Amino acid sequence: MRLDRERRINLTRKTTTARKPAKKPAAKKPAAKKAAPAKKPSPKKKAPAPKIAPAPKKAPERDVALLARILKSLDDDKAEQIVTIDMDGRSALCDAIVVANGRSSRHVASIAEHLARRLKEAGYGTRPVDGVAQGDWVLVDAGDVIVHVFRPEVRAYYDLEGMWAVDERPVRARRAAR
């Protein structure tokens, strides 16, 4: 029994006084040489797609009803010297330009406001109107048709018809020749 007792004491001493051995730092491994990346097989180049010519553009169908509605509105409001300039093939901005006169600044603004209201009522949506406050030159953008309403002096000064004239001599020179 004595022997068992000594063993127990020795065992107890070993566990309480025994130190855990310190961990040794891990030895650095020599850096492994990186192998050159394996060459990936290059993907097969696809043959370029055949070039397809775009379909020929059809001439846009002009909204004849819109132009007729604009001309009727200008006529109803007693606009003077109404001129329609066909822009087909000359500009991508619009299909036609309508130029008209009003007798005074108030008349010009009234013509433009009535035109914008009638276009909205006809289902063309709200149309931007510029220049109503001054009343000298009012522009109504009706989409495919742009409407310019001038006072007579301002129209003569800017001479839009002369700028878009098809003939060689300007409209101003033709007027003077008459």
Backbone as a chain_set.jsonl record, in Angstrom:
{"seq": "MRLDRERRINLTRKTTTARKPAKKPAAKKPAAKKAAPAKKPSPKKKAPAPKIAPAPKKAPERDVALLARILKSLDDDKAEQIVTIDMDGRSALCDAIVVANGRSSRHVASIAEHLARRLKEAGYGTRPVDGVAQGDWVLVDAGDVIVHVFRPEVRAYYDLEGMWAVDERPVRARRAAR", "coords": {"N": [[0.8, -1.154, 0.0], [1.914, 1.137, 0.676], [3.5, 1.577, -1.412], [1.765, 2.102, -3.432], [0.844, 4.465, -2.513], [3.043, 6.152, -2.757], [3.374, 6.154, -5.45], [1.09, 7.477, -6.265], [1.582, 9.998, -5.214], [3.881, 10.704, -6.564], [2.856, 10.722, -9.122], [1.056, 12.827, -8.908], [2.767, 14.966, -8.423], [4.148, 15.039, -10.798], [2.213, 15.853, -12.613], [1.446, 18.358, -11.661], [3.769, 19.862, -11.376], [5.038, 19.514, -13.658], [6.204, 20.857, -16.63], [4.973, 22.086, -19.671], [6.395, 21.288, -22.703], [8.012, 23.837, -24.586], [6.874, 25.101, -27.664], [8.53, 24.549, -30.618], [9.662, 26.908, -32.972], [8.362, 26.74, -36.187], [10.256, 25.432, -38.712], [11.459, 27.296, -41.429], [10.348, 26.619, -44.585], [12.055, 25.929, -47.544], [11.558, 28.167, -50.229], [9.39, 27.173, -52.666], [9.967, 26.702, -56.056], [8.167, 28.479, -58.353], [6.262, 27.116, -60.796], [6.227, 27.755, -64.241], [3.333, 29.195, -65.606], [1.055, 27.021, -67.055], [0.64, 26.852, -70.492], [-2.292, 27.85, -71.839], [-4.432, 26.4, -74.137], [-5.0, 28.335, -76.956], [-8.11, 29.826, -77.608], [-10.098, 28.841, -80.332], [-10.288, 30.986, -83.013], [-13.176, 32.543, -84.028], [-14.755, 32.656, -87.136], [-15.181, 35.789, -88.718], [-18.339, 37.364, -88.505], [-20.513, 37.478, -91.276], [-20.802, 40.512, -93.038], [-23.712, 42.277, -93.02], [-25.599, 44.164, -95.066], [-27.38, 47.074, -94.153], [-30.929, 47.274, -94.245], [-32.499, 49.058, -96.865], [-33.526, 52.325, -96.131], [-36.839, 53.245, -95.794], [-38.659, 55.934, -97.121], [-39.796, 58.191, -94.71], [-43.152, 58.172, -93.77], [-45.0, 60.982, -94.099], [-46.775, 62.811, -91.709], [-49.608, 63.628, -92.749], [-52.034, 64.386, -91.773], [-51.361, 65.792, -89.46], [-50.022, 68.051, -90.495], [-52.129, 69.177, -91.985], [-53.911, 69.762, -89.912], [-52.459, 71.688, -88.51], [-52.24, 73.746, -90.426], [-54.953, 74.384, -90.731], [-55.557, 75.325, -88.164], [-53.918, 77.617, -88.053], [-55.088, 79.104, -90.082], [-57.686, 79.444, -89.055], [-57.122, 81.14, -86.934], [-56.516, 83.459, -88.191], [-53.915, 83.851, -89.247], [-51.309, 85.279, -91.249], [-49.834, 85.206, -94.553], [-49.011, 82.393, -94.858], [-46.638, 79.904, -95.201], [-45.442, 76.823, -96.357], [-42.628, 74.848, -96.007], [-41.064, 72.234, -97.508], [-39.137, 69.785, -96.049], [-38.155, 67.344, -96.65], [-35.579, 65.118, -97.15], [-33.708, 67.124, -96.876], [-33.237, 67.766, -94.245], [-32.849, 66.119, -91.138], [-34.164, 66.864, -88.984], [-36.872, 67.646, -89.128], [-39.942, 67.118, -91.02], [-41.322, 69.113, -92.294], [-41.507, 72.697, -92.419], [-43.429, 75.295, -91.176], [-44.185, 78.566, -91.797], [-45.485, 81.581, -90.601], [-47.275, 84.719, -90.308], [-48.177, 87.08, -87.77], [-50.278, 89.807, -86.759], [-49.559, 91.441, -84.604], [-47.619, 91.474, -81.52], [-49.19, 90.325, -79.522], [-51.097, 88.981, -81.074], [-49.458, 87.104, -82.383], [-48.54, 85.542, -80.191], [-50.992, 84.549, -79.325], [-51.85, 83.01, -81.546], [-49.918, 80.942, -81.489], [-50.341, 79.785, -78.931], [-53.001, 78.87, -79.18], [-52.638, 77.006, -81.229], [-50.942, 75.102, -79.986], [-52.669, 74.219, -77.952], [-54.772, 73.103, -79.473], [-53.445, 71.012, -80.75], [-52.813, 69.411, -78.566], [-55.386, 68.702, -77.71], [-56.105, 67.168, -79.887], [-54.711, 64.893, -79.49], [-51.959, 64.82, -79.775], [-50.299, 65.314, -77.675], [-48.594, 67.395, -75.189], [-47.092, 70.202, -76.566], [-43.93, 71.727, -77.008], [-43.548, 75.213, -76.626], [-41.912, 78.085, -77.572], [-40.862, 81.41, -76.884], [-43.182, 82.852, -76.373], [-43.504, 84.809, -74.431], [-42.188, 87.143, -75.355], [-43.248, 87.485, -77.933], [-42.403, 88.18, -80.482], [-41.205, 86.263, -82.147], [-42.37, 83.162, -82.303], [-42.001, 79.768, -81.635], [-43.31, 76.631, -82.342], [-42.987, 73.372, -81.585], [-44.019, 70.718, -83.219], [-43.273, 68.127, -83.497], [-42.907, 66.279, -86.194], [-43.361, 68.47, -87.72], [-42.376, 71.801, -87.702], [-43.371, 74.874, -86.45], [-43.207, 78.264, -87.142], [-44.048, 81.39, -85.981], [-44.222, 84.695, -86.754], [-43.783, 88.257, -86.143], [-44.367, 90.688, -88.708], [-42.062, 92.356, -89.267], [-39.955, 91.032, -88.019], [-39.979, 88.612, -89.322], [-39.206, 89.378, -91.906], [-36.619, 90.187, -91.34], [-35.225, 87.826, -90.46], [-35.747, 85.987, -92.517], [-36.422, 83.156, -93.144], [-37.499, 81.622, -95.217], [-35.88, 82.307, -97.36], [-33.477, 81.23, -96.522], [-33.936, 78.498, -96.707], [-34.494, 78.219, -99.349], [-34.907, 76.718, -102.57], [-34.175, 77.539, -105.081], [-31.475, 79.209, -106.926], [-31.122, 81.978, -106.525], [-31.704, 84.051, -103.719], [-34.76, 84.424, -101.809], [-35.198, 87.022, -101.031], [-33.959, 88.53, -103.04], [-35.558, 87.802, -105.192], [-37.962, 88.916, -104.441], [-37.349, 91.629, -104.6], [-36.972, 91.885, -107.321], [-39.48, 91.797, -108.401]], "CA": [[0.0, 0.0, 0.0], [2.831, 2.225, 0.72], [3.988, 1.751, -2.757], [0.702, 2.764, -4.188], [0.766, 5.836, -2.076], [4.165, 6.863, -3.36], [3.078, 6.315, -6.875], [0.099, 8.527, -6.402], [2.237, 11.264, -4.923], [4.752, 10.984, -7.701], [2.008, 11.056, -10.261], [0.499, 14.137, -8.664], [3.84, 15.92, -8.599], [4.472, 15.136, -12.215], [1.196, 16.601, -13.33], [1.377, 19.745, -11.232], [5.021, 20.564, -11.566], [5.577, 19.277, -14.997], [5.994, 21.925, -17.593], [4.751, 21.656, -21.045], [7.549, 21.709, -23.493], [7.753, 24.971, -25.467], [6.809, 24.707, -29.061], [9.636, 25.044, -31.419], [9.166, 27.575, -34.166], [8.41, 25.887, -37.372], [11.377, 25.762, -39.59], [11.009, 27.822, -42.709], [10.567, 25.714, -45.695], [12.625, 26.666, -48.674], [10.524, 28.575, -51.182], [9.307, 26.284, -53.82], [10.01, 27.44, -57.317], [6.869, 28.471, -59.022], [6.352, 26.61, -62.163], [5.665, 28.663, -65.229], [1.948, 28.801, -65.846], [0.882, 26.187, -68.241], [0.023, 27.59, -71.591], [-3.642, 27.396, -72.153], [-4.616, 26.387, -75.588], [-5.741, 29.527, -77.37], [-9.41, 29.451, -78.177], [-10.152, 28.967, -81.78], [-10.915, 32.227, -83.436], [-14.355, 32.327, -84.847], [-14.744, 33.402, -88.393], [-16.009, 36.987, -88.547], [-19.706, 37.262, -89.022], [-20.619, 38.176, -92.563], [-21.389, 41.837, -92.916], [-25.02, 42.361, -93.654], [-25.924, 45.552, -95.381], [-28.677, 47.437, -93.569], [-32.045, 47.376, -95.191], [-32.654, 50.443, -97.309], [-34.535, 53.034, -95.348], [-38.001, 53.733, -96.536], [-38.941, 57.338, -96.854], [-40.794, 58.221, -93.646], [-44.463, 58.657, -94.189], [-45.284, 62.235, -93.42], [-48.078, 62.87, -91.057], [-50.372, 64.608, -93.511], [-53.112, 64.886, -90.914], [-50.775, 66.791, -88.569], [-49.798, 69.273, -91.269], [-53.444, 69.748, -92.302], [-54.462, 70.306, -88.671], [-51.71, 72.913, -88.21], [-52.633, 74.781, -91.389], [-56.327, 74.783, -90.408], [-55.509, 76.134, -86.949], [-53.353, 78.92, -88.405], [-56.1, 79.807, -90.886], [-58.774, 79.825, -88.145], [-56.67, 82.246, -86.088], [-56.236, 84.596, -89.079], [-52.489, 84.052, -89.518], [-51.11, 85.813, -92.591], [-48.7, 84.739, -95.358], [-48.632, 81.055, -94.402], [-45.777, 79.224, -96.17], [-44.969, 75.51, -95.92], [-41.356, 74.481, -96.631], [-40.865, 70.786, -97.432], [-37.763, 69.505, -95.616], [-37.863, 65.946, -96.946], [-34.282, 64.938, -97.789], [-32.799, 68.231, -96.576], [-32.946, 67.831, -92.823], [-33.391, 65.024, -90.335], [-34.826, 67.486, -87.85], [-38.326, 67.646, -89.302], [-40.415, 66.872, -92.385], [-41.807, 70.368, -92.884], [-41.497, 73.919, -91.612], [-44.517, 76.204, -91.525], [-43.879, 79.937, -91.384], [-46.682, 82.422, -90.705], [-47.216, 86.046, -89.69], [-49.26, 87.608, -86.967], [-50.299, 91.27, -86.932], [-48.912, 92.099, -83.47], [-47.024, 90.522, -80.569], [-50.288, 89.605, -78.865], [-51.679, 88.082, -82.078], [-48.483, 86.024, -82.59], [-48.597, 84.668, -79.014], [-52.305, 83.899, -79.319], [-51.836, 81.971, -82.588], [-49.093, 79.821, -81.027], [-50.991, 79.116, -77.802], [-54.16, 78.135, -79.698], [-52.129, 75.852, -81.976], [-50.475, 74.103, -79.014], [-53.846, 73.654, -77.276], [-55.504, 72.25, -80.418], [-52.664, 69.789, -80.962], [-52.987, 68.586, -77.365], [-56.752, 68.157, -77.744], [-56.181, 66.182, -80.964], [-54.003, 63.687, -79.077], [-50.53, 64.893, -80.07], [-49.584, 65.59, -76.437], [-48.195, 68.785, -74.989], [-46.059, 70.614, -77.507], [-43.144, 72.851, -76.495], [-43.759, 76.512, -77.277], [-40.869, 79.009, -77.142], [-40.943, 82.791, -77.343], [-44.511, 83.441, -76.179], [-43.404, 85.986, -73.57], [-41.816, 88.31, -76.155], [-44.254, 87.615, -78.975], [-41.836, 88.566, -81.773], [-40.992, 85.044, -82.919], [-42.794, 82.04, -81.474], [-41.745, 78.482, -82.28], [-44.091, 75.512, -81.809], [-42.411, 72.121, -82.069], [-45.102, 69.73, -83.317], [-42.683, 66.839, -83.848], [-42.481, 66.22, -87.592], [-43.575, 69.792, -88.331], [-42.007, 72.913, -86.823], [-44.144, 76.048, -86.837], [-42.656, 79.56, -86.749], [-45.005, 82.478, -86.136], [-43.452, 85.93, -86.625], [-44.316, 89.566, -86.499], [-43.884, 90.909, -90.079], [-40.71, 92.913, -89.325], [-39.009, 89.998, -87.589], [-39.94, 87.615, -90.404], [-38.405, 89.94, -92.994], [-35.23, 90.25, -90.891], [-34.62, 86.485, -90.42], [-35.913, 85.428, -93.857], [-36.268, 81.697, -93.135], [-37.797, 81.073, -96.544], [-34.689, 82.517, -98.18], [-32.436, 80.312, -96.08], [-34.27, 77.154, -97.165], [-34.93, 78.297, -100.747], [-34.331, 75.719, -103.467], [-33.603, 78.26, -106.221], [-30.151, 79.753, -106.696], [-31.175, 83.307, -105.954], [-32.501, 84.084, -102.498], [-36.123, 84.934, -101.886], [-35.125, 88.471, -100.902], [-33.642, 89.076, -104.366], [-36.728, 87.582, -106.05], [-38.984, 89.893, -104.061], [-36.924, 92.934, -105.108], [-37.088, 91.869, -108.779], [-40.896, 91.914, -108.781]], "C": [[0.862, 1.243, 0.0], [3.309, 2.545, -0.688], [2.944, 2.448, -3.633], [0.613, 4.246, -3.836], [1.872, 6.656, -2.706], [3.939, 7.099, -4.853], [2.09, 7.448, -7.1], [0.727, 9.888, -6.174], [3.117, 11.653, -6.093], [3.928, 11.386, -8.935], [1.437, 12.457, -10.119], [1.565, 15.192, -8.889], [4.158, 16.122, -10.087], [3.454, 15.994, -12.961], [1.172, 18.057, -12.922], [2.652, 20.507, -11.525], [5.578, 20.4, -12.967], [5.219, 20.438, -15.913], [5.785, 21.336, -18.966], [5.951, 22.128, -21.842], [7.155, 22.841, -24.44], [7.769, 24.497, -26.906], [7.972, 25.328, -29.793], [9.054, 25.766, -32.626], [9.356, 26.683, -35.368], [9.544, 26.363, -38.259], [10.828, 26.239, -40.927], [11.364, 26.844, -43.795], [11.183, 26.518, -46.827], [11.523, 26.947, -49.687], [10.559, 27.668, -52.391], [9.304, 27.148, -55.077], [8.647, 27.323, -57.984], [7.084, 28.015, -60.448], [5.716, 27.629, -63.09], [4.238, 28.223, -65.51], [1.84, 28.025, -67.156], [0.185, 27.0, -69.316], [-1.33, 26.98, -71.892], [-3.769, 27.37, -73.664], [-5.478, 27.579, -75.989], [-7.061, 29.099, -77.999], [-9.4, 29.689, -79.678], [-10.878, 30.247, -82.136], [-12.069, 31.893, -84.363], [-14.225, 33.164, -86.108], [-15.624, 34.633, -88.218], [-17.368, 36.806, -89.202], [-19.787, 38.007, -90.349], [-21.315, 39.513, -92.367], [-22.683, 41.888, -93.723], [-25.328, 43.836, -93.874], [-27.279, 45.892, -94.772], [-29.732, 47.579, -94.656], [-32.195, 48.825, -95.632], [-33.796, 51.095, -96.542], [-35.655, 53.508, -96.264], [-38.193, 55.199, -96.187], [-40.026, 57.402, -95.786], [-42.096, 58.812, -94.168], [-44.78, 59.911, -93.39], [-46.681, 62.189, -92.834], [-48.885, 63.99, -91.706], [-51.478, 65.212, -92.644], [-52.583, 65.964, -89.966], [-50.576, 68.114, -89.296], [-51.126, 69.956, -91.608], [-54.069, 70.402, -91.066], [-53.779, 71.633, -88.304], [-52.15, 74.047, -89.142], [-54.052, 75.285, -91.116], [-56.352, 75.676, -89.18], [-54.972, 77.532, -87.24], [-54.371, 79.759, -89.189], [-57.251, 80.292, -90.002], [-58.393, 81.025, -87.284], [-56.217, 83.464, -86.889], [-54.737, 84.907, -89.213], [-52.341, 84.483, -90.971], [-49.872, 85.202, -93.238], [-48.159, 83.388, -94.869], [-47.851, 80.364, -95.52], [-45.346, 77.894, -95.569], [-43.713, 75.173, -96.704], [-41.152, 72.986, -96.424], [-39.397, 70.509, -97.121], [-37.349, 68.064, -95.908], [-36.54, 65.843, -97.716], [-33.292, 66.051, -97.495], [-32.392, 68.296, -95.116], [-33.569, 66.641, -92.119], [-34.169, 65.559, -89.146], [-36.345, 67.423, -87.949], [-38.669, 67.362, -90.759], [-40.869, 68.142, -93.08], [-41.663, 71.5, -91.881], [-42.644, 74.78, -92.113], [-44.159, 77.569, -90.953], [-45.128, 80.78, -91.615], [-46.436, 83.746, -89.993], [-48.417, 86.256, -88.785], [-49.185, 89.124, -87.063], [-49.577, 92.012, -85.814], [-48.328, 91.038, -82.547], [-48.099, 89.684, -79.891], [-50.925, 88.603, -79.828], [-50.763, 86.878, -82.321], [-48.543, 85.031, -81.426], [-49.906, 83.895, -78.969], [-52.372, 82.766, -80.349], [-51.084, 80.739, -82.099], [-49.756, 79.057, -79.886], [-52.205, 78.307, -78.255], [-53.707, 76.887, -80.453], [-51.682, 74.748, -81.02], [-51.653, 73.435, -78.309], [-54.615, 72.711, -78.201], [-54.756, 70.945, -80.693], [-52.797, 68.848, -79.76], [-54.359, 67.934, -77.357], [-56.896, 67.075, -78.81], [-55.391, 64.916, -80.64], [-52.513, 63.684, -79.408], [-49.69, 65.195, -78.833], [-49.237, 67.063, -76.31], [-47.016, 69.1, -75.895], [-45.271, 71.766, -76.911], [-43.361, 74.111, -77.321], [-42.71, 77.469, -76.712], [-41.12, 80.396, -77.703], [-42.277, 83.469, -77.125], [-44.419, 84.734, -75.375], [-43.08, 87.246, -74.375], [-42.824, 88.548, -77.273], [-43.717, 88.075, -80.324], [-41.715, 87.365, -82.702], [-41.333, 83.895, -81.995], [-42.614, 80.763, -82.272], [-42.573, 77.414, -81.575], [-43.529, 74.25, -82.437], [-43.503, 71.057, -82.054], [-44.555, 68.368, -83.725], [-42.153, 66.853, -85.261], [-42.633, 67.552, -88.319], [-43.194, 70.845, -87.292], [-42.695, 74.167, -87.349], [-43.471, 77.295, -86.268], [-43.732, 80.612, -87.002], [-44.256, 83.766, -85.799], [-44.347, 87.157, -86.65], [-43.722, 89.893, -87.858], [-42.449, 91.434, -90.169], [-39.659, 91.862, -88.997], [-38.877, 88.926, -88.671], [-39.084, 88.117, -91.566], [-36.919, 89.951, -92.615], [-34.559, 88.875, -90.972], [-34.734, 85.739, -91.746], [-35.65, 83.911, -93.913], [-36.541, 81.07, -94.494], [-36.587, 81.202, -97.461], [-33.573, 81.555, -97.803], [-32.68, 78.901, -96.62], [-34.718, 77.138, -98.632], [-34.201, 77.272, -101.604], [-33.646, 76.403, -104.647], [-32.223, 78.81, -105.868], [-30.215, 81.126, -106.037], [-32.082, 83.309, -104.723], [-33.871, 84.709, -102.718], [-36.115, 86.455, -101.835], [-34.879, 89.12, -102.261], [-34.831, 88.901, -105.299], [-37.813, 88.587, -105.725], [-38.637, 91.261, -104.634], [-37.103, 93.017, -106.622], [-38.525, 92.088, -109.224], [-41.344, 93.299, -108.945]], "O": [[0.538, 2.258, -0.617], [3.484, 3.708, -1.051], [3.272, 3.289, -4.47], [0.361, 5.119, -4.666], [1.623, 7.777, -3.15], [4.292, 8.143, -5.401], [2.245, 8.263, -8.009], [0.415, 10.838, -6.891], [3.096, 12.795, -6.552], [4.3, 12.294, -9.678], [1.343, 13.194, -11.101], [1.282, 16.224, -9.496], [4.401, 17.238, -10.545], [3.817, 16.771, -13.844], [0.904, 18.92, -13.757], [2.605, 21.682, -11.888], [6.501, 21.106, -13.371], [4.085, 20.916, -15.948], [6.316, 20.293, -19.349], [6.445, 23.24, -21.658], [6.076, 22.803, -25.033], [8.549, 23.632, -27.304], [8.326, 26.489, -29.59], [8.084, 25.308, -33.231], [10.358, 25.987, -35.526], [9.73, 27.556, -38.498], [9.881, 25.678, -41.477], [12.478, 26.333, -43.905], [10.839, 27.684, -47.021], [10.677, 26.098, -49.968], [11.589, 27.441, -53.025], [8.686, 28.213, -55.111], [8.078, 26.243, -58.147], [7.965, 28.481, -61.17], [4.748, 28.291, -62.716], [3.961, 27.031, -65.638], [2.448, 28.347, -68.177], [-0.755, 27.745, -69.041], [-1.477, 25.786, -72.155], [-3.255, 28.245, -74.361], [-6.551, 27.8, -75.428], [-7.128, 28.163, -78.796], [-8.772, 30.616, -80.19], [-11.953, 30.539, -81.612], [-11.966, 31.109, -85.306], [-13.645, 34.249, -86.103], [-16.702, 34.538, -87.631], [-17.521, 36.203, -90.265], [-19.177, 39.065, -90.505], [-22.29, 39.622, -91.624], [-22.727, 41.586, -94.916], [-25.307, 44.636, -92.939], [-28.219, 45.101, -94.858], [-29.457, 47.945, -95.799], [-32.025, 49.732, -94.817], [-34.861, 50.513, -96.336], [-35.438, 54.077, -97.334], [-37.909, 55.626, -95.068], [-41.062, 56.751, -95.919], [-42.118, 59.804, -94.897], [-44.821, 59.89, -92.16], [-47.613, 61.611, -93.393], [-48.849, 65.14, -91.269], [-51.81, 66.39, -92.767], [-53.278, 66.943, -89.697], [-50.922, 69.174, -88.774], [-51.233, 71.18, -91.524], [-54.681, 71.466, -91.162], [-54.43, 72.574, -87.85], [-52.4, 75.166, -88.695], [-54.324, 76.478, -91.254], [-57.077, 76.671, -89.147], [-55.505, 78.52, -86.736], [-54.493, 80.966, -88.979], [-57.739, 81.41, -90.17], [-59.251, 81.839, -86.941], [-55.611, 84.386, -86.343], [-54.34, 86.07, -89.282], [-53.145, 84.104, -91.823], [-48.969, 84.736, -92.544], [-46.986, 83.272, -94.512], [-48.336, 80.249, -96.645], [-44.933, 77.837, -94.411], [-43.724, 75.208, -97.935], [-41.075, 72.522, -95.286], [-38.513, 70.953, -97.853], [-36.295, 67.619, -95.452], [-36.4, 66.411, -98.799], [-32.119, 65.92, -97.847], [-31.328, 68.819, -94.785], [-34.671, 66.208, -92.456], [-34.764, 64.792, -88.389], [-37.024, 67.171, -86.953], [-37.794, 67.365, -91.624], [-40.811, 68.242, -94.306], [-41.694, 71.293, -90.668], [-42.812, 74.973, -93.317], [-43.867, 77.699, -89.765], [-45.752, 80.712, -92.674], [-45.516, 83.876, -89.186], [-49.498, 85.704, -88.993], [-48.139, 89.67, -87.413], [-49.037, 93.095, -86.041], [-48.521, 89.842, -82.768], [-47.935, 88.477, -79.709], [-51.256, 87.487, -79.426], [-51.245, 85.753, -82.451], [-48.593, 83.82, -81.645], [-49.924, 82.717, -78.614], [-52.89, 81.688, -80.057], [-51.555, 79.615, -82.273], [-49.739, 77.826, -79.869], [-52.422, 77.193, -77.779], [-54.325, 75.829, -80.331], [-52.011, 73.58, -81.228], [-51.64, 72.223, -78.093], [-55.061, 71.646, -77.772], [-55.376, 69.894, -80.851], [-52.881, 67.631, -79.926], [-54.488, 66.752, -77.035], [-57.711, 66.165, -78.663], [-55.397, 63.966, -81.423], [-51.87, 62.637, -79.326], [-48.47, 65.321, -78.944], [-49.538, 67.87, -77.189], [-46.055, 68.334, -75.968], [-45.864, 72.694, -76.361], [-43.357, 74.075, -78.551], [-42.628, 77.643, -75.496], [-41.539, 80.547, -78.851], [-42.494, 84.566, -77.641], [-45.188, 85.663, -75.62], [-43.64, 88.308, -74.104], [-43.21, 89.689, -77.531], [-44.505, 88.336, -81.233], [-42.071, 87.431, -83.879], [-40.644, 83.679, -80.998], [-43.016, 80.678, -83.433], [-42.539, 77.306, -80.349], [-43.58, 74.07, -83.653], [-43.867, 70.553, -80.991], [-45.299, 67.537, -84.246], [-41.068, 67.377, -85.513], [-42.094, 67.735, -89.411], [-43.636, 70.785, -86.145], [-42.615, 74.483, -88.536], [-43.199, 77.376, -85.07], [-44.263, 80.712, -88.108], [-43.723, 83.915, -84.7], [-45.491, 87.115, -87.103], [-42.631, 89.404, -88.153], [-41.694, 91.012, -91.045], [-38.601, 91.811, -89.624], [-37.788, 88.399, -88.903], [-38.317, 87.348, -92.145], [-36.059, 89.748, -93.472], [-33.448, 88.761, -91.491], [-33.868, 84.921, -92.055], [-34.768, 83.452, -94.638], [-35.89, 80.098, -94.877], [-36.305, 80.301, -98.25], [-32.81, 81.115, -98.663], [-31.73, 78.192, -96.954], [-35.266, 76.139, -99.097], [-33.021, 76.995, -101.388], [-32.645, 75.9, -105.158], [-31.84, 78.877, -104.7], [-29.461, 81.41, -105.106], [-33.113, 82.637, -104.705], [-34.098, 85.426, -103.692], [-36.916, 87.109, -102.503], [-35.502, 90.126, -102.6], [-35.09, 89.777, -106.124], [-38.51, 89.064, -106.621], [-39.52, 91.979, -105.103], [-37.358, 94.098, -107.154], [-38.749, 92.533, -110.35], [-42.509, 93.539, -109.262]]}, "num_chains": 1, "name": "protein.A"}
